[in-house]
């Protein structure tokens, strides 16, 4: 009888140990499921963060391109005719102020005299052309936002 109760006790200990292992397996599976969901959330947060960083870099690059274009326009005008510098200083200052360095916010009909240009800036779609006219001189400077590259190009009308 002693050996029978010893076996029974051993069987109970093994059963308790087995139940303990099964509970631990269930706990680990639940923890794994939680961690998998957490990883998915962190990956999505990381993706959103990368998109935001990419957008900020693109905006900064466009701002630099806009500023470069403004400098080129200003230099071209100063080289062409010294009298233009004063009237265009107003236009360029307003352009910088209104666009906040965002090239897509320059828009309008093709031809402007300086006062009309100042009052009508609102936002240029890609590929649009804008001609800047200075009165009383009939000459003008065109710049165009390239439809693929988002760059400005100077040219004559």
C-alpha positions as CSV (number, residue, x, y, z in Angstrom):
1,X,0.0,0.0,0.0
2,X,2.9,2.3,0.7
3,X,4.1,1.9,-2.8
4,X,0.6,2.6,-4.2
5,X,0.2,5.9,-2.3
6,X,3.8,6.8,-3.3
7,X,2.9,6.3,-7.0
8,X,-0.3,8.3,-6.5
9,X,1.6,11.1,-4.8
10,X,4.1,11.1,-7.7
11,X,1.3,11.1,-10.3
12,X,-0.3,14.1,-8.5
13,X,3.0,15.9,-8.4
14,X,3.6,15.2,-12.1
15,X,0.0,16.3,-12.9
16,X,0.5,19.6,-10.9
17,X,3.8,20.1,-12.7
18,X,2.1,19.5,-16.1
19,X,-0.7,21.9,-15.2
20,X,1.8,24.5,-14.1
21,X,3.7,24.1,-17.5
22,X,0.4,24.4,-19.4
23,X,-0.5,27.6,-17.5
24,X,2.9,29.0,-18.2
25,X,2.6,28.1,-21.9
26,X,-0.8,29.9,-22.0
27,X,0.7,33.0,-20.3
28,X,3.6,33.0,-22.7
29,X,1.3,32.8,-25.7
30,X,-0.8,35.7,-24.4
31,X,2.4,37.7,-23.8
32,X,3.6,36.9,-27.3
33,X,0.3,38.0,-28.7
34,X,0.4,41.3,-26.8
35,X,4.0,41.9,-27.9
36,X,3.1,41.1,-31.5
37,X,0.4,43.7,-31.4
38,X,2.7,46.2,-29.7
39,X,5.3,45.6,-32.4
40,X,2.6,46.3,-35.1
41,X,1.7,49.6,-33.3
42,X,5.3,50.7,-33.0
43,X,6.0,49.9,-36.7
44,X,3.0,52.0,-37.7
45,X,4.2,54.9,-35.5
46,X,7.6,54.5,-37.0
47,X,6.1,54.6,-40.5
48,X,4.1,57.7,-39.7
49,X,7.1,59.4,-38.2
50,X,9.2,58.6,-41.3
51,X,6.4,60.1,-43.5
52,X,6.4,63.2,-41.4
53,X,10.2,63.5,-41.6
54,X,10.0,63.0,-45.4
55,X,7.3,65.8,-45.7
56,X,9.4,68.1,-43.6
57,X,12.5,67.5,-45.8
58,X,10.5,68.0,-49.0
59,X,9.1,71.3,-47.6
60,X,12.6,72.4,-46.6
61,X,14.0,71.5,-50.1
62,X,11.1,73.4,-51.8
63,X,11.8,76.4,-49.6
64,X,15.5,76.3,-50.6
65,X,14.5,76.0,-54.3
66,X,12.1,79.0,-53.9
67,X,14.7,81.1,-52.2
68,X,17.3,80.2,-54.9
69,X,14.8,81.2,-57.6
70,X,14.1,84.5,-55.9
71,X,17.8,85.2,-55.7
72,X,18.3,84.3,-59.4
73,X,15.3,86.6,-60.4
74,X,16.7,89.4,-58.4
75,X,20.2,89.0,-59.8
76,X,18.9,88.9,-63.4
77,X,16.9,92.0,-62.8
78,X,19.8,93.9,-61.3
79,X,22.1,92.9,-64.1
80,X,19.5,93.9,-66.8
81,X,18.6,97.3,-65.5
82,X,19.6,99.0,-62.3
83,X,16.2,100.9,-62.1
84,X,14.4,97.6,-61.7
85,X,16.0,96.8,-58.3
86,X,13.9,99.2,-56.3
87,X,10.5,98.2,-57.7
88,X,11.4,94.5,-57.7
89,X,12.7,94.7,-54.1
90,X,9.1,95.3,-53.1
91,X,7.8,92.4,-55.3
92,X,10.4,90.0,-54.0
93,X,9.9,91.0,-50.4
94,X,6.1,90.4,-50.8
95,X,6.7,87.1,-52.7
96,X,8.9,85.8,-49.9
97,X,6.4,87.0,-47.2
98,X,3.3,85.6,-48.9
99,X,4.8,82.2,-49.9
100,X,6.7,81.5,-46.7
101,X,9.2,79.8,-48.9
102,X,6.6,77.4,-50.4
103,X,6.9,77.5,-54.2
104,X,3.5,76.0,-54.8
105,X,1.8,79.1,-53.2
106,X,2.7,81.4,-56.1
107,X,0.0,81.7,-58.8
108,X,-1.7,83.9,-61.2
109,X,-2.2,85.0,-64.8
110,X,0.8,85.1,-67.0
111,X,1.5,88.8,-67.0
112,X,1.9,91.2,-64.0
113,X,3.1,94.6,-63.5
114,X,4.7,95.0,-60.0
115,X,1.6,96.3,-58.1
116,X,-0.8,93.8,-59.7
117,X,1.7,91.0,-58.9
118,X,1.9,92.0,-55.3
119,X,-1.9,92.0,-54.9
120,X,-2.6,88.7,-56.8
121,X,-0.1,86.2,-55.4
122,X,-2.0,83.1,-54.2
123,X,-0.4,79.8,-55.4
124,X,1.2,78.4,-58.6
125,X,0.3,74.9,-59.8
126,X,3.1,72.7,-61.2
127,X,4.1,73.7,-64.7
128,X,2.4,77.1,-64.5
129,X,4.3,80.1,-65.9
130,X,4.5,83.5,-64.4
131,X,5.9,86.5,-66.2
132,X,7.1,89.4,-64.1
133,X,6.8,92.8,-65.8
134,X,8.3,96.1,-64.6
135,X,6.8,99.4,-65.6
136,X,7.7,101.4,-67.6
137,X,10.1,98.9,-69.1
138,X,8.3,96.3,-71.3
139,X,10.8,93.6,-70.5
140,X,9.9,90.7,-68.2
141,X,11.3,87.7,-66.5
142,X,9.5,84.3,-66.7
143,X,10.0,81.6,-64.2
144,X,8.3,78.2,-64.4
145,X,7.8,75.5,-61.9
146,X,8.9,72.2,-63.6
147,X,6.0,69.7,-63.4
148,X,8.2,66.8,-62.4
149,X,11.1,68.2,-60.5
150,X,9.5,71.1,-58.7
151,X,12.3,73.4,-59.8
152,X,12.2,76.9,-61.0
153,X,13.7,77.9,-64.3
154,X,14.4,81.4,-65.6
155,X,13.8,82.4,-69.2
156,X,12.6,85.1,-71.5
157,X,8.9,85.4,-72.5
